[in-house]
Amino acid sequence: MNMQTLHVDLAQRRYPIHVGSGLLTNKELWLPYLRGKQVLVISDENVAPHYLPPIDEALQSDGRQVGQLVLPPGEQEKTMLRFSEALHALAMLRANRDACVVALGGGVVGDLAGFAAACWMRGIDFVQMPTTLLAMVDSSVGGKTAVDLPEGKNLVGAFHQPRAVIADITTLSTLPQRELSAGLAEVVKYGAIFDEGFFAWLEDHTTDLLARRDEVIIEAILRSCQHKANVVARDETEQGDRALLNFGHTFGHALETATEYGSLLHGEAVSIGMLLAARLSAQLGRSTVHDSDRLAALLRRLQLPVELPGGHTPAYLLELMRLDKKSLSGALRLILWRGIGHAEIVRDIPESKVLAVLRA
């Protein structure tokens, strides 16, 4: 087993992020994080056939009482209805306060499972076992849990930290190439907002990343998770600079909502959103067009979209952005940059400037 470990240090406790290969089959690694005898494993129909049987076998052999909830795949399933199904599964398990929810899947599974764990009996343990690159570098770390409403993404949720994150890169072998690229959008984000050196490293390793070379993928995950762990430790509930992690997300969430979580993956929407934020920064005189072009070039090399999809007016996208939970008192609050590696929170941006970028 090849593994490296980081930690998220919070005011009251810390938890590990284990990254490596062969981790899910090493039950001695993750079973100790499950304190009680009742476990609900939540997964989806793409992931469960590959990875749920050995997890279930390990739990059963350890004398655990195991429930399973296997959902259809896709962002469109991250709904109040599916959340209700998760709570019903916990009720059928007769889950106690020391029960644990295991999230085995991508970001949708992790968000929904974590929210169910946050709400059951006012909060029980959960363990993240992310199986997509996007979940490994972003949604599994930091304790944001939520479901979507038709009116917008992640509008109902809670901050609820996992007991541990088990990121087994073996699971990436079954990940479609498009999903891999979508995860790389969130990796690019960390370089874009925090670390120009990491951004340059990504520019030098695009071929190896797309080819899924183990050592390069592990390095990308570790560096991304370290940036996220650092900012979560400083600002667990997004009262300050944790908001920087939302670079590109207000634009991106509007695109996801407009397309009804169908035609764009989350990472693809974030890719377009980051470039829109970079172009808006340049238009406002906060950065250079050269930095925007450099970002666009890297995203294209990673097989990510950089253009707005057709069929939605700028005015409609702006309306969706106003509802985004990152707005304050009805005023747009966006994450922009001063160039690669230097993001900032900007309030009261003129909507005419945002519309101009959307039209362009």
Secondary structure, DSSP 8 states (H G I E B T S, - for coil): -EEEEEEEE-SS-EEEEEEEES-TT-HHHHGGG--SSEEEEEEETTTHHHHHHHHHHHHHHTT-EEEEEEE--SGGG-SHHHHHHHHHHHHHTT--TT-EEEEEESHHHHHHHHHHHHHGGG--EEEEEE-SHHIIIIITSS-EEEEEETTEEEEEEEE---SEEEEEGGGGGGS-HHHHHHHHHHHHHHHHHH-HHHHHHHHHTHHHHHTT-HHHHHHHHHHHHHHHHHHHHH-TTSSSGGGGGGTTHHHHHHHHHHTTTTSS-HHHHHHHHHHHHHHHHHHTTSS-HHHHHHHHHHHHHTT---S--SS--HHHHHHHHHHSTT-BTTB-EEEEESSTT-EEEEES--HHHHHHHHH-
